[in-house]
């Protein structure tokens, strides 16, 4: 719920007040004249302990400092209040939250399905898809689908998955080794993190020179 405008700031409820600034702000944040108690335990703008003061004195200090009096621990007796620029605090909190979301990497798992007797053209197409997914930072679940008598030849699927892993090794690694799952065989490939992939041709050249 949005409250009245105080000291040029629109007051809203906020539950993300860090402990180094005086403790968690409750979901029913009260500031300035909305704090209706006879006295409070006051914390200064730099975290210094002022002590227990009358609410009138705390509000006067806030006004003289051009700051807000913010209730940070309403359950305490008396409640703990801190002098701060509430609008600036809310802005910086929102900025940090946005930055955190921006830096957070969502793990996306793509899937590619192959048959154990896939022809070379189709294999190259599927390999291209896997390479593109890994290059984009996504994990890839590769599924070999067995049908009929193919189920008695699991080694075909295993060799195909090994070949695929070798062909895309410059982009990713085997996170989950091939394993049988009913009629299917599954392997999971994951992209390298914070490592720029070296082209396979360059690696082969280095190997030849050595």
N, C-alpha and C positions, 0 to 999 in steps of 0.2 A: 504494500500500500504506500502511495506517495504522500508525504506529509507537507507541511507548509514550507515556504522558502525562508531560510534563515541565513543571515550573513552572506546573502548572494548565492546560496546553494540550495538546490531542490533536495529535500530530505526524503530518503527512501530507506526501506529496511535493508540491512546488509548482514550477512552471517559469515563473512570471510576476513575478519580482523585478525592479523597475525599476533602471536604472543609477544614478539619483541616490541610491539607498539602498545602493549597494555593488556593483552588477553583477547579472547574471542568475543566479537560483537554478537549479541543475541539476535534472533530473527525478528525481535520487536525493538529495534534500536531506538533509543530516545536521545535527543540532543537538545542542548540549551533549555529553553523554557518548558520543554516537554518532560524534563526530569523533575518530578514533584516529590521530593523527599527533603527532610529538614537538613541533612548533612551528607557529605560524600567523602570517600577516601580519594584524594586527588593525586593524579600522576601528571607530571609536567610534560611538555611537548617532546623532550628528549629522553623520556622514560624515568626521570628523577621522581622520587617519592616526596610529595609535598606534605602529605599527612591528612588527617581528618579535618575538614573545614565545613563551614556552613554553606548551604547551597547558594545563598546570596553572594558570599565571597567568591565562590568558585565561578559563578556567572560573571561577576565583576572582573575577575582575572582574565576570563575568556574574552570579554569585550575589550579590555585594555590591550590584550595581546593580538587582537583581531583574529582570534581563533574560535573554534567551536568547542563546547563542552560536550563530550560524547560519553555516554554510559557504556562501559565495556564489560562490566561484570555485575549485572543487575541482581544476581542471587546473593552476592556478598552483603554483609551487614557491617557498616553501611555499604551501599553500592559503590563500586570503583568507577571513577570517571577520569577521562584523559583529555587534556587540551590538545587539539589538533585542527588542521585544516581538513574538514571532513570531505569537502568537494575534491580536494587534491588527492586525498586518500582513495576515494572511490574511483577517480580517474586512473590512478596508478594501478589499483587492483584490477580494473578492467583491462588495462594494457598488458599486465602480467598474464592474465587469463587468456587473452588473445594470443600472446606469444607462446604460451604453453601449448595451446591447441595447434598453432602453426608448426611447432617443433615435433609434435607427436606424430609418429609414423603409424598409420593404420596397416595392419598386416592383412593383405589380400591374397587369397589362395585361388589361383586359376586352375583349370583342369584340362588335360588333353587325354583323349582316349585313342589307343592304337590296337590293332590286331596283330597277333604274333607273326603272321605271314604277310605283313604290309609290303606293298611294292615300293621301290626306291623313290618314285616321284611323290607318292603320298607321304613317305617318311620324311623327305626333304621339306615338304609343306608343314608337317606337324613340328618338325625340328625348328623351323622358322618361327612358328607361333611360340614355342617354348622359349626360344632365344629372346624374342621380343618381350615376353612377360618378365623374364629374369632381368633384362636390361632396364625395365621400368620399375624394378624393385619389388616385384611380386613373387611369392612362392608359387610353385607349380606342382600339382598332384598329377602324376602320370599313371594312367590305368591301362594295363594290358587286358583285353577282354578275350577269354577263351571260349570256344564253342565246340560242342561235340567231342571228337577224338583229340582236339587240341589240348583238352584238360589233362591228358596223360603225358604231355610234353611241356611241363613247366619251364624246362631249361631254355626253350625258345623265347619265352617272355623275359626270362632273366637276362639272357644275352642281349636282347633288344634294349632293355633298360640300361644295361651296362654301356652299350654302344651310344645311346642317347646321352648318358651322363658324361661320357668321354668327349662327345662332340660339342657339348656346351660348357665344358669345364672352365673356359675363360670367363664365363658369366655367372656361374653358380656352382654349388656343391651338393652332394647327396646328404640331405638332412635326415631322411628316413630311408633305410635300405629296403630293397624290394622284399615284399612279403605277400604271401598268398592270402586272399580274402574271398572265400567261396570260389566262384568261377573267374575271379579277377586276380591280377597281381598288381600291387600298388607301390609306387616309389614317390617320395617327395623331394623336390629340388628347391633349394633356397638361394637367393642372390647374395653375393658378397656385400658386406657392409663397410662403408668408408674406405673401400679399396677400388681404385680405378682398374678395370679389367684390362689386361694386356692382350692384344690380338694374338690369336693362336699362331699365325704365321710368324710373328716376331719371336714367340717362344720357341718354335721349332727351329728358327734360324739360330737363336742363341745356343740351343742344344747341339746343333750341327757344328757350330764354331768351336764349342768346347770339346 
